[in-house]
Amino acid sequence: MTEQELEVLKVLDRIRYAERTKENVSKALKPGMAQTLSELQKRKIVNTYKKEDGILRYGIAKWVYDRYLYGKRSTAEKQQKERAAEPAKPPPPKEEQPKKWILKLTERDAFTELLESQGYLVIANTPDAERLSSMLEESIRMGLVLGTRAFNRKFYVALRSYINKYASKILGLIGEKAKQVSEIANEVGADEDGVRAILYILSESGEVVERRKDSFKAA
């Protein structure tokens, strides 16, 4: 991967997926980057597809994101350096130790406890989703927690570790022919809502497409 290609991927990554349209991407690209983007598309590193709204969006292949972008954003590095420069503080008592996957957390919140225990959450209303997003802001920014709002208006949230555990198995089962969530869940040995959360999040990167309710195929 060349520096120019990485720079183009970083430009895409800085744009929220819902806003990663052809028009917005064109505005964000620097002169000379359009040709590089075209080459990345030919190599299937960057994919384009349309959701039900008919708008073309750009997605970054998961393996590329994990290898070159996940955990390597400049903001995250800056925060880590700032924390490293701070004076060392005595560790809190064992029962108050923060969760490994989270940096900002209200300890007794039911949502975060459930997210840690099962690896995913399904939230039915916007106020609860906004509250969770605020609590996990830094973890979301660093890619440790991912989420999306589906067409059924529910919010699906999952830990990066949970997604990594099942994503490759799920992608291995999905082909050109659409497959039901219940069937996928049975084959990979996971909860249906957990599989549904992973599929909706993978659809954000353009790797799968929901053909009809609860039926997904490869993009």
Secondary structure as GFF3:
##gff-version 3
##sequence-region A 1 219
A	DSSP	alpha_helix	3	13	.	.	.	ID=ss1
A	DSSP	three_ten_helix	17	19	.	.	.	ID=ss2
A	DSSP	alpha_helix	22	28	.	.	.	ID=ss3
A	DSSP	alpha_helix	33	42	.	.	.	ID=ss4
A	DSSP	beta_strand	46	50	.	.	.	ID=ss5
A	DSSP	beta_strand	56	60	.	.	.	ID=ss6
A	DSSP	alpha_helix	62	64	.	.	.	ID=ss7
A	DSSP	pi_helix	65	69	.	.	.	ID=ss8
A	DSSP	alpha_helix	74	85	.	.	.	ID=ss9
A	DSSP	three_ten_helix	94	96	.	.	.	ID=ss10
A	DSSP	alpha_helix	110	118	.	.	.	ID=ss11
A	DSSP	beta_strand	120	123	.	.	.	ID=ss12
A	DSSP	alpha_helix	126	135	.	.	.	ID=ss13
A	DSSP	alpha_helix	137	141	.	.	.	ID=ss14
A	DSSP	beta_strand	145	149	.	.	.	ID=ss15
A	DSSP	beta_strand	155	159	.	.	.	ID=ss16
A	DSSP	alpha_helix	160	173	.	.	.	ID=ss17
A	DSSP	beta_strand	179	180	.	.	.	ID=ss18
A	DSSP	alpha_helix	181	188	.	.	.	ID=ss19
A	DSSP	alpha_helix	192	204	.	.	.	ID=ss20
A	DSSP	beta_strand	208	212	.	.	.	ID=ss21
A	DSSP	beta_strand	215	218	.	.	.	ID=ss22
###
